[in-house]
Amino acid sequence: MKVLLDTSLLLPTLGVDVERADKILKKLRNHKLYYSDFSILECLWVVSSLKKKGQFDRDSFETGIRSIFECYAKAEINAEIILRAFEIYEMGHKDIIDCILYSIALGNDTKFASLDNELKEFVRSNNLKYVFFE
């Protein structure tokens, strides 16, 4: 199965602890994993913040970022994906990156592995296609 990883599930690869990530990552071991450049950007924001607090391990980050680029497939993006993401954003979900990642999963016919219960609830309550990896 093809599975797009949300940012929260890429962060452990970079040496950043994320509560509840281990449980879902164990379930993903035998699947083809995808990342998005938008998640890489979010990871950089998190790592930059941790670095300012003195909670940054450069070796783990370097090893992890190389691992992501070498071991995971890059999810494709196109104009339709962005337009769909903007529609979802206009429907009321206020995290545009979440909207983009969800739309990338739809556009690439992948499941979306995420810890974001707010996004899952938004998708359900708006009768959008539920593509989340469980």
N, C-alpha and C positions, 0 to 999 in steps of 0.2 A: 504494500500500500504506500502511496506517496503522501507525505505529511509535511506541511509547512510549519516550522517552529516559530512560535511567538518569541519576542525579545526575551521574556523572562526565562525561556528554556534554552536560550543561547548563552546567557550570562554565566551559568555554572561552568561552561567550557572555558570561559575567560577567568575563572578563579573567583567568581562572585557567588556567594551563597544566596540562594533563593528558596524561601520556605515553600514546601510542597513540590518542588521541582523534581526531586529524586524519584518520587513515586511514578510520575508520568514518564520520565526519561527511561526508566527501566522497561516500561511497556513499549517503548519505541525502538528497541534494539534491533529488531528484524525488519524494519521498514526503511524505505528510501526517504531520507530527510532532505528538506529544502530550507533555504534561508532567503531573506529579502535584504536588499541594500538598505531599506528603511529600518529594519531591525538592527543592522550594523550601526547605523546612525544613532539609534536609541541606545545601543550598547556603549557607544563612545560618550554619550551624554552621562550615562551612569558611571562609567569608569573615570571620566574626568572629575565628576563630583567626589568620588571615592578618593581619587588622588589628592585633591585639595584637603581632604580630611586625614591624609596620611594612611589610608587604608587600601593601598594599591600595590599589587605584586606584578612588576613589569614582566618577569619571566613567565608567570602564568598567563598573563595577557597575551604576550607574543606567541607562546605555544598554542594557546587557545584560538587566536585569530587565524593563525596558519591552519590549524585543524579544521576550522569552519570552512575556509576557502578550498582546502584540499579534499575534504571528506564529504561535504554536503553539496547538493546541487543548488544552483542559483535559480530562484523562481523568476519566470519571465513576467514582464510588465508591459502594458500597452495603454493606449488612450482609453479604451473601453473600461479597463480596470480602474483607472483614475476617475473617469466619469461616474462609474458605479459607486466608488468610494465617496465622491462628493455628494451624490444623491443620499447615501446612507447618513452622511454627516448632516445634511439638511433635514433629515428625518428626526434628528435630535440627539444622535450619539456624538458627544463633544470631544472625543479623542480622534483626531483625523488619522493618526498613525494606525490606530485600531481599525478604523474604517478601511484604510488602504490594505492592511494585512488580510483582513477578512475578504476583501474583494480580490486580492491576489490568489487566495485559496480557491475562491469560486472560479476565477478566470483560468487557473491552471489545473482545475479538476483534481484538487488535493484535499485531504482532510487538514484541519487547522488545529494544531496542538497549542492550547493556551490555558493559562491559569486564571484568566480574566472572567470571573463570574458575571460582572456587570455587562460585558459585551455579550456573553451567552444569553443572559436574560433579555437584553435589548433585541437580539436576533429573534428569540422566541416570541416576545411580546409584539413584535412587528411582523410576524409571520414570514420572516425571511428564511431562506434555505439554511438548515442547520448542518454545517459541515465540520463540526468540532470533533476532534479525536477524543474518545472516551476511554 
